[in-house]
């Protein structure tokens, strides 16, 4: 018989951990971290509970930070046009972020993007266009 508690506990010990002692919200030292449920293995981003099984046992995992734009919106803020997009990350979760270094109206569905490791505000994640193969869904 398959014991999910033993598997989840042993799998949890293998998870990479973000830097200790720092205020942590999924972005640390230029790396993007996401959460994975220790029971059903569902990936999530900045959650308290698993969106599938509602478990509170979530472990942090390092992401490669590469994804595809699912939806893009251009808005005007402070007389500046900005882009806000929903990005599907290749590890299986989605998040809202800006796409920079490109005209906001040029951002489109399916565009390949990579995390901008130099982002100064971790609560406002930014991605840059990236050349590479499409993420499989």
The first five atom37 places (N, CA, C, CB, O) and aatype in JSON, in Angstrom:
{
  "aatype": [20, 20, 20, 20, 20, 20, 20, 20, 20, 20, 20, 20, 20, 20, 20, 20, 20, 20, 20, 20, 20, 20, 20, 20, 20, 20, 20, 20, 20, 20, 20, 20, 20, 20, 20, 20, 20, 20, 20, 20, 20, 20, 20, 20, 20, 20, 20, 20, 20, 20, 20, 20, 20, 20, 20, 20, 20, 20, 20, 20, 20, 20, 20, 20, 20, 20, 20, 20, 20, 20, 20, 20, 20, 20, 20, 20, 20, 20, 20, 20, 20, 20, 20, 20, 20, 20, 20, 20, 20, 20, 20, 20, 20, 20, 20, 20, 20, 20, 20, 20, 20, 20, 20, 20, 20, 20, 20, 20, 20, 20, 20, 20, 20, 20, 20, 20, 20, 20, 20, 20, 20, 20, 20, 20, 20, 20, 20, 20, 20, 20, 20, 20, 20, 20, 20, 20, 20],
  "atom_mask": [
    [1, 1, 1, 1, 1],
    [1, 1, 1, 1, 1],
    [1, 1, 1, 1, 1],
    [1, 1, 1, 1, 1],
    [1, 1, 1, 1, 1],
    [1, 1, 1, 1, 1],
    [1, 1, 1, 1, 1],
    [1, 1, 1, 1, 1],
    [1, 1, 1, 1, 1],
    [1, 1, 1, 1, 1],
    [1, 1, 1, 1, 1],
    [1, 1, 1, 1, 1],
    [1, 1, 1, 1, 1],
    [1, 1, 1, 1, 1],
    [1, 1, 1, 1, 1],
    [1, 1, 1, 1, 1],
    [1, 1, 1, 1, 1],
    [1, 1, 1, 1, 1],
    [1, 1, 1, 1, 1],
    [1, 1, 1, 1, 1],
    [1, 1, 1, 1, 1],
    [1, 1, 1, 1, 1],
    [1, 1, 1, 1, 1],
    [1, 1, 1, 1, 1],
    [1, 1, 1, 1, 1],
    [1, 1, 1, 1, 1],
    [1, 1, 1, 1, 1],
    [1, 1, 1, 1, 1],
    [1, 1, 1, 1, 1],
    [1, 1, 1, 1, 1],
    [1, 1, 1, 1, 1],
    [1, 1, 1, 1, 1],
    [1, 1, 1, 1, 1],
    [1, 1, 1, 1, 1],
    [1, 1, 1, 1, 1],
    [1, 1, 1, 1, 1],
    [1, 1, 1, 1, 1],
    [1, 1, 1, 1, 1],
    [1, 1, 1, 1, 1],
    [1, 1, 1, 1, 1],
    [1, 1, 1, 1, 1],
    [1, 1, 1, 1, 1],
    [1, 1, 1, 1, 1],
    [1, 1, 1, 1, 1],
    [1, 1, 1, 1, 1],
    [1, 1, 1, 1, 1],
    [1, 1, 1, 1, 1],
    [1, 1, 1, 1, 1],
    [1, 1, 1, 1, 1],
    [1, 1, 1, 1, 1],
    [1, 1, 1, 1, 1],
    [1, 1, 1, 1, 1],
    [1, 1, 1, 1, 1],
    [1, 1, 1, 1, 1],
    [1, 1, 1, 1, 1],
    [1, 1, 1, 1, 1],
    [1, 1, 1, 1, 1],
    [1, 1, 1, 1, 1],
    [1, 1, 1, 1, 1],
    [1, 1, 1, 1, 1],
    [1, 1, 1, 1, 1],
    [1, 1, 1, 1, 1],
    [1, 1, 1, 1, 1],
    [1, 1, 1, 1, 1],
    [1, 1, 1, 1, 1],
    [1, 1, 1, 1, 1],
    [1, 1, 1, 1, 1],
    [1, 1, 1, 1, 1],
    [1, 1, 1, 1, 1],
    [1, 1, 1, 1, 1],
    [1, 1, 1, 1, 1],
    [1, 1, 1, 1, 1],
    [1, 1, 1, 1, 1],
    [1, 1, 1, 1, 1],
    [1, 1, 1, 1, 1],
    [1, 1, 1, 1, 1],
    [1, 1, 1, 1, 1],
    [1, 1, 1, 1, 1],
    [1, 1, 1, 1, 1],
    [1, 1, 1, 1, 1],
    [1, 1, 1, 1, 1],
    [1, 1, 1, 1, 1],
    [1, 1, 1, 1, 1],
    [1, 1, 1, 1, 1],
    [1, 1, 1, 1, 1],
    [1, 1, 1, 1, 1],
    [1, 1, 1, 1, 1],
    [1, 1, 1, 1, 1],
    [1, 1, 1, 1, 1],
    [1, 1, 1, 1, 1],
    [1, 1, 1, 1, 1],
    [1, 1, 1, 1, 1],
    [1, 1, 1, 1, 1],
    [1, 1, 1, 1, 1],
    [1, 1, 1, 1, 1],
    [1, 1, 1, 1, 1],
    [1, 1, 1, 1, 1],
    [1, 1, 1, 1, 1],
    [1, 1, 1, 1, 1],
    [1, 1, 1, 1, 1],
    [1, 1, 1, 1, 1],
    [1, 1, 1, 1, 1],
    [1, 1, 1, 1, 1],
    [1, 1, 1, 1, 1],
    [1, 1, 1, 1, 1],
    [1, 1, 1, 1, 1],
    [1, 1, 1, 1, 1],
    [1, 1, 1, 1, 1],
    [1, 1, 1, 1, 1],
    [1, 1, 1, 1, 1],
    [1, 1, 1, 1, 1],
    [1, 1, 1, 1, 1],
    [1, 1, 1, 1, 1],
    [1, 1, 1, 1, 1],
    [1, 1, 1, 1, 1],
    [1, 1, 1, 1, 1],
    [1, 1, 1, 1, 1],
    [1, 1, 1, 1, 1],
    [1, 1, 1, 1, 1],
    [1, 1, 1, 1, 1],
    [1, 1, 1, 1, 1],
    [1, 1, 1, 1, 1],
    [1, 1, 1, 1, 1],
    [1, 1, 1, 1, 1],
    [1, 1, 1, 1, 1],
    [1, 1, 1, 1, 1],
    [1, 1, 1, 1, 1],
    [1, 1, 1, 1, 1],
    [1, 1, 1, 1, 1],
    [1, 1, 1, 1, 1],
    [1, 1, 1, 1, 1],
    [1, 1, 1, 1, 1],
    [1, 1, 1, 1, 1],
    [1, 1, 1, 1, 1],
    [1, 1, 1, 1, 1],
    [1, 1, 1, 1, 1],
    [1, 1, 1, 1, 1]
  ],
  "atom_positions": [
    [[0.84, -1.18, 0.0], [0.0, 0.0, 0.0], [0.88, 1.24, 0.0], [-0.95, 0.0, 1.22], [1.94, 1.26, 0.62]],
    [[0.45, 2.27, -0.69], [1.19, 3.51, -0.82], [0.88, 4.42, 0.38], [0.84, 4.22, -2.15], [-0.28, 4.77, 0.59]],
    [[1.89, 4.79, 1.14], [1.7, 5.66, 2.3], [2.11, 7.08, 1.94], [2.53, 5.15, 3.52], [3.3, 7.38, 1.83]],
    [[1.13, 7.95, 1.74], [1.42, 9.32, 1.3], [2.16, 10.12, 2.36], [0.13, 10.03, 0.93], [2.93, 11.01, 2.01]],
    [[1.94, 9.84, 3.63], [2.63, 10.6, 4.68], [4.13, 10.34, 4.65], [2.06, 10.25, 6.06], [4.92, 11.28, 4.79]],
    [[4.54, 9.09, 4.48], [5.96, 8.78, 4.43], [6.6, 9.41, 3.2], [6.19, 7.26, 4.43], [7.68, 9.99, 3.29]],
    [[5.93, 9.29, 2.06], [6.46, 9.85, 0.82], [6.57, 11.37, 0.91], [5.58, 9.45, -0.36], [7.59, 11.94, 0.52]],
    [[5.53, 12.02, 1.42], [5.54, 13.48, 1.52], [6.63, 13.95, 2.47], [4.19, 13.99, 1.98], [7.3, 14.95, 2.18]],
    [[6.81, 13.27, 3.58], [7.82, 13.67, 4.55], [9.22, 13.5, 3.97], [7.67, 12.86, 5.84], [10.05, 14.39, 4.15]],
    [[9.51, 12.4, 3.3], [10.84, 12.19, 2.74], [11.09, 13.14, 1.58], [11.01, 10.73, 2.28], [12.21, 13.62, 1.4]],
    [[10.06, 13.42, 0.79], [10.2, 14.33, -0.34], [10.46, 15.74, 0.16], [8.95, 14.3, -1.23], [11.24, 16.48, -0.44]],
    [[9.82, 16.13, 1.26], [9.97, 17.47, 1.82], [11.42, 17.72, 2.24], [9.04, 17.66, 3.03], [11.92, 18.83, 2.07]],
    [[12.09, 16.72, 2.76], [13.46, 16.92, 3.21], [14.42, 17.18, 2.06], [13.93, 15.71, 4.0], [15.52, 17.69, 2.27]],
    [[14.01, 16.83, 0.83], [14.87, 17.03, -0.34], [14.66, 18.39, -0.99], [14.62, 15.95, -1.35], [15.41, 18.74, -1.9]],
    [[13.65, 19.17, -0.55], [13.36, 20.44, -1.18], [14.44, 21.47, -0.91], [12.03, 20.97, -0.7], [14.92, 21.58, 0.22]],
    [[14.85, 22.24, -1.94], [15.75, 23.36, -1.69], [15.03, 24.4, -0.87], [16.27, 23.96, -3.02], [13.82, 24.6, -1.04]],
    [[15.73, 25.05, 0.01], [15.12, 26.06, 0.87], [15.61, 27.45, 0.49], [15.43, 25.78, 2.35], [16.77, 27.62, 0.11]],
    [[14.72, 28.45, 0.58], [15.16, 29.83, 0.34], [16.09, 30.29, 1.45], [13.95, 30.77, 0.23], [16.21, 29.62, 2.48]],
    [[16.74, 31.43, 1.25], [17.68, 31.97, 2.23], [17.0, 32.1, 3.59], [18.24, 33.33, 1.77], [15.88, 32.61, 3.68]],
    [[17.67, 31.66, 4.63], [17.13, 31.71, 5.98], [17.16, 33.14, 6.53], [17.91, 30.78, 6.91], [18.06, 33.91, 6.2]],
    [[16.19, 33.47, 7.35], [16.18, 34.74, 8.06], [15.7, 35.94, 7.27], [17.53, 35.01, 8.55], [15.51, 37.01, 7.84]],
    [[15.5, 35.79, 5.98], [15.06, 36.93, 5.17], [13.54, 36.93, 5.07], [15.7, 36.88, 3.75], [12.9, 35.89, 5.16]],
    [[12.98, 38.11, 4.87], [11.55, 38.2, 4.58], [11.35, 37.54, 3.23], [11.04, 39.71, 4.59], [12.0, 37.92, 2.25]],
    [[10.48, 36.55, 3.15], [10.4, 35.74, 1.93], [9.01, 35.74, 1.35], [10.84, 34.32, 2.21], [8.04, 35.46, 2.06]],
    [[8.89, 36.06, 0.06], [7.59, 36.1, -0.6], [7.62, 35.42, -1.97], [7.13, 37.54, -0.76], [6.74, 35.68, -2.79]],
    [[8.59, 34.58, -2.22], [8.69, 33.89, -3.49], [9.8, 34.39, -4.38], [7.4, 34.0, -4.22], [10.09, 33.79, -5.42]],
    [[10.44, 35.48, -4.0], [11.53, 36.05, -4.79], [12.67, 36.37, -3.84], [11.07, 37.32, -5.58], [12.51, 37.17, -2.92]],
    [[13.83, 35.73, -4.05], [14.95, 35.94, -3.15], [16.25, 35.87, -3.94], [14.95, 34.9, -2.02], [16.5, 34.91, -4.66]],
    [[17.08, 36.9, -3.8], [18.4, 36.94, -4.42], [18.35, 36.64, -5.92], [19.33, 35.96, -3.73], [19.21, 35.92, -6.44]],
    [[17.36, 37.18, -6.6], [17.24, 36.99, -8.04], [16.64, 35.66, -8.47], [18.56, 37.12, -8.66], [16.59, 35.37, -9.66]],
    [[16.19, 34.85, -7.53], [15.59, 33.55, -7.84], [14.1, 33.57, -7.53], [16.27, 32.43, -7.05], [13.66, 34.22, -6.58]],
    [[13.34, 32.86, -8.35], [11.9, 32.73, -8.14], [11.63, 31.38, -7.5], [11.12, 32.89, -9.48], [12.05, 30.34, -8.02]],
    [[10.92, 31.38, -6.37], [10.54, 30.15, -5.69], [9.03, 30.0, -5.77], [11.02, 30.14, -4.21], [8.3, 30.99, -5.74]],
    [[8.56, 28.78, -5.87], [7.13, 28.51, -5.81], [6.91, 27.43, -4.78], [6.57, 28.08, -7.2], [7.86, 26.83, -4.28]],
    [[5.66, 27.18, -4.46], [5.33, 26.17, -3.47], [4.79, 24.93, -4.16], [4.31, 26.72, -2.46], [4.12, 25.01, -5.19]],
    [[5.09, 23.78, -3.57], [4.52, 22.52, -4.07], [3.88, 21.82, -2.88], [5.63, 21.6, -4.75], [4.49, 21.68, -1.82]],
    [[2.64, 21.37, -3.07], [1.92, 20.66, -2.02], [2.64, 19.34, -1.73], [0.44, 20.4, -2.42], [2.99, 18.6, -2.64]],
    [[2.84, 19.07, -0.46], [3.55, 17.85, -0.08], [2.67, 16.62, -0.17], [4.1, 17.98, 1.32], [3.17, 15.5, -0.08]],
    [[1.36, 16.8, -0.35], [0.45, 15.66, -0.43], [0.08, 15.34, -1.87], [-0.79, 15.93, 0.37], [0.17, 14.18, -2.28]],
    [[-0.34, 16.34, -2.65], [-0.81, 16.04, -4.01], [0.15, 16.55, -5.09], [-2.19, 16.66, -4.23], [-0.11, 16.36, -6.28]],
    [[1.26, 17.19, -4.69], [2.32, 17.66, -5.59], [1.9, 18.81, -6.5], [2.8, 16.51, -6.45], [2.59, 19.1, -7.48]],
    [[0.78, 19.48, -6.21], [0.31, 20.6, -7.03], [1.2, 21.83, -6.82], [-1.14, 20.94, -6.68], [1.46, 22.2, -5.68]],
    [[1.68, 22.47, -7.9], [2.45, 23.7, -7.75], [1.53, 24.88, -7.49], [3.31, 23.96, -9.0], [0.41, 24.93, -8.0]],
    [[2.01, 25.85, -6.69], [1.24, 27.05, -6.39], [2.23, 28.19, -6.16], [0.31, 26.85, -5.14], [3.42, 27.96, -5.96]],
    [[1.72, 29.43, -6.18], [2.57, 30.59, -5.96], [1.93, 31.51, -4.94], [2.84, 31.34, -7.29], [0.8, 31.96, -5.12]],
    [[2.65, 31.79, -3.86], [2.2, 32.67, -2.78], [0.83, 32.26, -2.24], [2.15, 34.11, -3.25], [-0.12, 33.05, -2.26]],
    [[0.74, 31.03, -1.77], [-0.51, 30.5, -1.23], [-0.33, 30.07, 0.22], [-1.0, 29.31, -2.08], [0.78, 29.79, 0.67]],
    [[-1.43, 30.02, 0.95], [-1.43, 29.51, 2.31], [-1.86, 28.05, 2.3], [-2.37, 30.35, 3.21], [-1.35, 27.23, 3.07]],
    [[-2.8, 27.73, 1.39], [-3.3, 26.36, 1.26], [-3.17, 25.89, -0.18], [-4.77, 26.27, 1.72], [-3.18, 26.71, -1.11]],
    [[-3.03, 24.59, -0.37], [-3.0, 24.01, -1.71], [-4.33, 24.3, -2.41], [-2.73, 22.48, -1.66], [-5.38, 24.1, -1.81]],
    [[-4.31, 24.78, -3.66], [-5.57, 25.08, -4.36], [-6.38, 23.84, -4.73], [-5.27, 25.88, -5.6], [-7.55, 23.97, -5.09]],
    [[-5.79, 22.65, -4.66], [-6.49, 21.42, -5.04], [-7.0, 20.66, -3.82], [-5.57, 20.53, -5.86], [-8.2, 20.4, -3.71]],
    [[-6.1, 20.3, -2.89], [-6.51, 19.47, -1.76], [-6.67, 20.25, -0.45], [-5.51, 18.36, -1.56], [-7.07, 19.67, 0.56]],
    [[-6.35, 21.54, -0.45], [-6.47, 22.43, 0.72], [-5.51, 22.08, 1.86], [-7.88, 22.4, 1.24], [-5.74, 22.49, 3.0]],
    [[-4.46, 21.35, 1.57], [-3.46, 21.04, 2.59], [-2.66, 22.31, 2.89], [-2.52, 19.89, 2.12], [-2.46, 23.14, 2.01]],
    [[-2.21, 22.45, 4.12], [-1.37, 23.59, 4.49], [0.12, 23.21, 4.42], [-1.73, 24.09, 5.91], [0.98, 24.03, 4.73]],
    [[0.4, 21.98, 4.03], [1.79, 21.51, 3.95], [2.35, 21.81, 2.57], [1.88, 19.99, 4.28], [2.25, 20.99, 1.65]],
    [[2.94, 22.99, 2.43], [3.53, 23.42, 1.17], [5.03, 23.6, 1.36], [2.87, 24.74, 0.67], [5.46, 24.21, 2.34]],
    [[5.81, 23.07, 0.43], [7.27, 23.22, 0.48], [7.74, 24.15, -0.63], [7.96, 21.86, 0.37], [7.12, 24.21, -1.69]],
    [[8.82, 24.87, -0.4], [9.37, 25.81, -1.39], [10.27, 25.08, -2.37], [10.15, 26.94, -0.71], [11.08, 24.24, -1.98]],
    [[10.14, 25.42, -3.66], [10.94, 24.82, -4.73], [11.46, 25.95, -5.62], [10.09, 23.79, -5.57], [10.73, 26.91, -5.9]],
    [[12.69, 25.84, -6.06], [13.3, 26.84, -6.95], [12.78, 26.66, -8.37], [14.83, 26.73, -6.91], [12.79, 25.55, -8.91]],
    [[12.34, 27.76, -8.98], [11.85, 27.74, -10.36], [12.95, 28.19, -11.31], [10.6, 28.65, -10.5], [13.87, 28.91, -10.92]],
    [[12.85, 27.75, -12.56], [13.8, 28.23, -13.58], [13.44, 29.64, -14.02], [13.82, 27.29, -14.79], [14.28, 30.33, -14.61]],
    [[12.22, 30.09, -13.76], [11.82, 31.45, -14.07], [11.51, 31.7, -15.54], [12.87, 32.38, -13.64], [11.6, 32.84, -16.0]],
    [[11.16, 30.65, -16.28], [10.83, 30.78, -17.7], [9.36, 30.42, -17.89], [11.75, 29.87, -18.58], [8.87, 29.47, -17.3]],
    [[8.67, 31.2, -18.73], [7.26, 30.92, -18.96], [6.75, 31.57, -20.22], [6.44, 31.37, -17.79], [7.51, 32.15, -20.99]],
    [[5.45, 31.46, -20.43], [4.75, 32.04, -21.58], [3.68, 33.0, -21.1], [4.14, 30.93, -22.47], [3.05, 32.76, -20.06]],
    [[3.47, 34.07, -21.83], [2.41, 35.02, -21.53], [1.07, 34.37, -21.89], [2.61, 36.36, -22.3], [0.88, 33.92, -23.02]],
    [[0.14, 34.32, -20.92], [-1.21, 33.81, -21.17], [-2.16, 34.94, -21.53], [-1.73, 33.05, -19.95], [-3.04, 34.79, -22.37]],
    [[-1.97, 36.09, -20.87], [-2.84, 37.24, -21.1], [-2.03, 38.5, -20.85], [-4.11, 37.19, -20.18], [-1.26, 38.57, -19.89]],
    [[-2.18, 39.49, -21.7], [-1.45, 40.75, -21.54], [-2.41, 41.93, -21.6], [-0.36, 40.9, -22.64], [-3.33, 41.96, -22.42]],
    [[-2.18, 42.89, -20.72], [-2.98, 44.1, -20.67], [-2.05, 45.3, -20.57], [-3.98, 44.07, -19.48], [-1.11, 45.29, -19.77]],
    [[-2.31, 46.33, -21.36], [-1.55, 47.58, -21.26], [-2.41, 48.62, -20.55], [-1.12, 48.09, -22.68], [-3.58, 48.8, -20.89]],
    [[-1.83, 49.29, -19.56], [-2.55, 50.33, -18.84], [-1.7, 51.59, -18.77], [-2.93, 49.86, -17.42], [-0.48, 51.54, -18.92]],
    [[-2.36, 52.72, -18.54], [-1.65, 53.97, -18.32], [-1.62, 54.25, -16.83], [-2.32, 55.15, -19.09], [-2.65, 54.21, -16.15]],
    [[-0.43, 54.51, -16.31], [-0.27, 54.87, -14.91], [0.78, 55.96, -14.84], [0.14, 53.64, -14.03], [1.89, 55.79, -15.33]],
    [[0.43, 57.09, -14.23], [1.36, 58.22, -14.12], [1.88, 58.65, -15.48], [2.53, 57.86, -13.2], [3.07, 58.9, -15.65]],
    [[0.97, 58.75, -16.45], [1.31, 59.16, -17.82], [2.32, 58.24, -18.5], [1.85, 60.55, -17.82], [3.0, 58.65, -19.44]],
    [[2.41, 57.01, -18.04], [3.3, 56.02, -18.63], [2.5, 54.77, -18.94], [4.5, 55.69, -17.7], [1.69, 54.32, -18.13]],
    [[2.73, 54.23, -20.11], [2.05, 52.99, -20.49], [2.84, 51.82, -19.91], [1.93, 52.86, -22.06], [4.06, 51.73, -20.07]],
    [[2.15, 50.91, -19.21], [2.79, 49.74, -18.6], [2.03, 48.49, -19.01], [2.84, 49.87, -17.06], [0.85, 48.54, -19.36]],
    [[2.73, 47.38, -18.96], [2.14, 46.09, -19.29], [2.0, 45.26, -18.03], [2.98, 45.35, -20.34], [2.94, 45.18, -17.23]],
    [[0.85, 44.65, -17.84], [0.66, 43.64, -16.8], [0.17, 42.39, -17.48], [-0.35, 44.12, -15.69], [-0.76, 42.43, -18.29]],
    [[0.81, 41.26, -17.16], [0.51, 40.01, -17.84], [0.29, 38.88, -16.84], [1.63, 39.64, -18.8], [0.81, 38.92, -15.72]],
    [[-0.47, 37.89, -17.26], [-0.56, 36.63, -16.54], [0.41, 35.7, -17.26], [-2.04, 36.04, -16.49], [0.29, 35.49, -18.46]],
    [[1.35, 35.16, -16.51], [2.42, 34.33, -17.1], [2.32, 32.92, -16.56], [3.82, 34.93, -16.81], [2.28, 32.7, -15.35]],
    [[2.28, 31.95, -17.46], [2.28, 30.53, -17.09], [3.73, 30.07, -17.03], [1.44, 29.66, -18.1], [4.41, 30.03, -18.06]],
    [[4.2, 29.73, -15.84], [5.58, 29.29, -15.63], [5.67, 27.8, -15.96], [6.05, 29.57, -14.17], [4.73, 27.05, -15.7]],
    [[6.79, 27.37, -16.52], [6.92, 26.0, -17.01], [6.77, 24.94, -15.93], [8.24, 25.84, -17.68], [6.51, 23.78, -16.25]],
    [[6.92, 25.29, -14.65], [6.73, 24.3, -13.59], [5.25, 24.03, -13.29], [7.43, 24.77, -12.32], [4.93, 23.15, -12.49]],
    [[4.34, 24.8, -13.93], [2.93, 24.47, -13.83], [2.06, 25.44, -13.06], [2.8, 23.18, -13.23], [0.91, 25.1, -12.75]],
    [[2.54, 26.62, -12.73], [1.71, 27.59, -12.03], [1.71, 28.91, -12.81], [2.22, 27.82, -10.58], [2.55, 29.11, -13.69]],
    [[0.78, 29.78, -12.49], [0.68, 31.08, -13.16], [0.81, 32.19, -12.14], [-0.66, 31.2, -13.92], [0.51, 32.01, -10.96]],
    [[1.27, 33.35, -12.62], [1.4, 34.51, -11.75], [1.21, 35.78, -12.57], [2.78, 34.52, -11.05], [1.27, 35.75, -13.8]],
    [[0.99, 36.89, -11.87], [0.83, 38.18, -12.53], [2.14, 38.94, -12.4], [-0.36, 39.0, -11.91], [2.73, 39.0, -11.32]],
    [[2.6, 39.51, -13.51], [3.87, 40.22, -13.52], [3.91, 41.2, -14.69], [5.05, 39.24, -13.58], [3.04, 41.17, -15.56]],
    [[4.93, 42.04, -14.71], [5.15, 42.95, -15.83], [6.14, 42.33, -16.79], [5.65, 44.32, -15.34], [7.01, 41.56, -16.39]],
    [[6.01, 42.68, -18.07], [7.01, 42.31, -19.08], [7.7, 43.62, -19.46], [6.35, 41.58, -20.35], [7.04, 44.56, -19.91]],
    [[9.02, 43.67, -19.28], [9.78, 44.9, -19.51], [10.72, 44.74, -20.7], [10.58, 45.29, -18.26], [10.86, 43.65, -21.25]],
    [[11.35, 45.83, -21.09], [12.29, 45.87, -22.22], [11.61, 45.61, -23.56], [13.39, 44.86, -22.02], [12.23, 45.12, -24.5]],
    [[10.33, 45.93, -23.64], [9.58, 45.79, -24.88], [8.4, 46.76, -24.8], [9.1, 44.3, -25.11], [7.89, 47.03, -23.71]],
    [[7.96, 47.27, -25.93], [6.8, 48.14, -25.96], [5.6, 47.38, -25.38], [6.51, 48.64, -27.41], [5.33, 46.26, -25.81]],
    [[4.87, 47.97, -24.42], [3.74, 47.26, -23.8], [2.73, 46.69, -24.8], [3.02, 48.17, -22.87], [2.18, 45.61, -24.57]],
    [[2.49, 47.4, -25.9], [1.52, 46.9, -26.88], [2.08, 45.73, -27.7], [1.1, 48.01, -27.82], [1.31, 45.06, -28.4]],
    [[3.38, 45.47, -27.63], [3.99, 44.37, -28.38], [3.95, 43.05, -27.61], [5.43, 44.71, -28.73], [4.24, 41.99, -28.19]],
    [[3.6, 43.08, -26.33], [3.5, 41.85, -25.54], [2.24, 41.11, -25.99], [3.46, 42.15, -23.99], [1.16, 41.71, -26.07]],
    [[2.37, 39.83, -26.28], [1.23, 39.07, -26.81], [1.17, 37.68, -26.2], [1.32, 38.97, -28.33], [2.14, 37.18, -25.63]],
    [[0.01, 37.06, -26.34], [-0.2, 35.69, -25.86], [0.79, 34.75, -26.52], [-1.65, 35.22, -26.13], [0.99, 34.8, -27.74]],
    [[1.41, 33.88, -25.72], [2.36, 32.92, -26.24], [3.8, 33.41, -26.24], [1.97, 32.54, -27.62], [4.71, 32.63, -26.53]],
    [[4.04, 34.69, -25.93], [5.4, 35.21, -25.91], [6.2, 34.54, -24.79], [5.4, 36.75, -25.73], [5.73, 34.43, -23.66]],
    [[7.4, 34.11, -25.11], [8.28, 33.45, -24.16], [8.99, 34.52, -23.33], [9.32, 32.54, -24.89], [9.54, 35.46, -23.89]],
    [[8.99, 34.38, -22.0], [9.61, 35.36, -21.11], [10.45, 34.67, -20.04], [8.54, 36.24, -20.46], [10.26, 33.5, -19.72]],
    [[11.4, 35.44, -19.5], [12.29, 34.96, -18.44], [12.3, 35.97, -17.31], [13.74, 34.71, -18.98], [12.24, 37.18, -17.56]],
    [[12.39, 35.49, -16.06], [12.42, 36.35, -14.89], [13.57, 37.34, -14.97], [12.53, 35.52, -13.62], [14.69, 36.98, -15.34]],
    [[13.3, 38.6, -14.63], [14.33, 39.62, -14.55], [14.93, 39.54, -13.15], [13.76, 41.05, -14.85], [14.3, 39.96, -12.18]],
    [[16.12, 39.02, -13.05], [16.77, 38.8, -11.76], [17.19, 40.09, -11.07], [17.97, 37.92, -11.93], [17.52, 40.07, -9.89]],
    [[17.18, 41.21, -11.79], [17.6, 42.48, -11.21], [16.43, 43.31, -10.71], [18.38, 43.27, -12.23], [16.6, 44.5, -10.43]],
    [[15.27, 42.72, -10.59], [14.09, 43.48, -10.17], [14.31, 44.05, -8.77], [12.83, 42.58, -10.19], [14.71, 43.34, -7.85]],
    [[14.04, 45.34, -8.62], [14.27, 46.0, -7.33], [13.12, 45.8, -6.36], [14.5, 47.48, -7.54], [13.32, 45.88, -5.14]],
    [[11.91, 45.54, -6.85], [10.75, 45.36, -6.0], [10.21, 43.93, -6.16], [9.65, 46.4, -6.34], [9.57, 43.63, -7.16]],
    [[10.46, 43.05, -5.19], [10.04, 41.65, -5.33], [8.53, 41.46, -5.34], [10.63, 40.85, -4.23], [8.06, 40.41, -5.77]],
    [[7.76, 42.43, -4.87], [6.31, 42.3, -4.91], [5.76, 42.63, -6.29], [5.67, 43.21, -3.87], [4.61, 42.3, -6.59]],
    [[6.56, 43.27, -7.12], [6.17, 43.63, -8.49], [7.13, 42.9, -9.44], [6.2, 45.21, -8.73], [8.06, 43.5, -9.98]],
    [[6.9, 41.62, -9.64], [7.8, 40.8, -10.46], [7.86, 41.3, -11.89], [7.38, 39.34, -10.43], [6.85, 41.75, -12.44]],
    [[9.03, 41.21, -12.5], [9.21, 41.65, -13.89], [9.89, 40.53, -14.68], [10.04, 42.97, -13.95], [10.77, 39.84, -14.18]],
    [[9.46, 40.39, -15.93], [10.03, 39.41, -16.84], [10.52, 40.14, -18.08], [8.99, 38.3, -17.21], [10.05, 41.23, -18.39]],
    [[11.45, 39.53, -18.8], [11.97, 40.05, -20.06], [11.69, 39.04, -21.16], [13.51, 40.36, -19.95], [11.6, 37.84, -20.89]],
    [[11.56, 39.5, -22.41], [11.39, 38.55, -23.52], [12.57, 37.57, -23.55], [11.28, 39.3, -24.88], [13.71, 37.94, -23.27]],
    [[12.27, 36.32, -23.9], [13.28, 35.26, -23.91], [13.11, 34.4, -25.15], [13.19, 34.4, -22.63], [11.99, 33.99, -25.47]],
    [[14.19, 34.14, -25.83], [14.13, 33.26, -27.0], [14.29, 31.83, -26.52], [15.23, 33.62, -28.06], [15.23, 31.52, -25.79]],
    [[13.4, 30.96, -26.91], [13.46, 29.58, -26.5], [12.18, 28.86, -26.9], [13.7, 29.47, -25.0], [11.25, 29.5, -27.37]],
    [[12.12, 27.54, -26.72], [10.94, 26.78, -27.1], [9.76, 27.11, -26.2], [11.22, 25.29, -27.06], [9.94, 27.52, -25.06]],
    [[8.54, 26.92, -26.72], [7.32, 27.16, -25.97], [7.21, 26.18, -24.8], [6.1, 27.04, -26.89], [7.7, 25.06, -24.87]],
    [[6.55, 26.63, -23.73], [6.29, 25.77, -22.57], [5.12, 24.86, -22.9], [6.0, 26.61, -21.3], [4.08, 25.32, -23.37]],
    [[5.31, 23.56, -22.65], [4.2, 22.62, -22.85], [3.18, 22.77, -21.75], [4.7, 21.18, -22.91], [3.56, 22.93, -20.59]],
    [[1.9, 22.72, -22.06], [0.86, 22.84, -21.03], [0.22, 21.51, -20.78], [-0.2, 23.86, -21.42], [-0.68, 21.4, -19.94]]
  ]
}
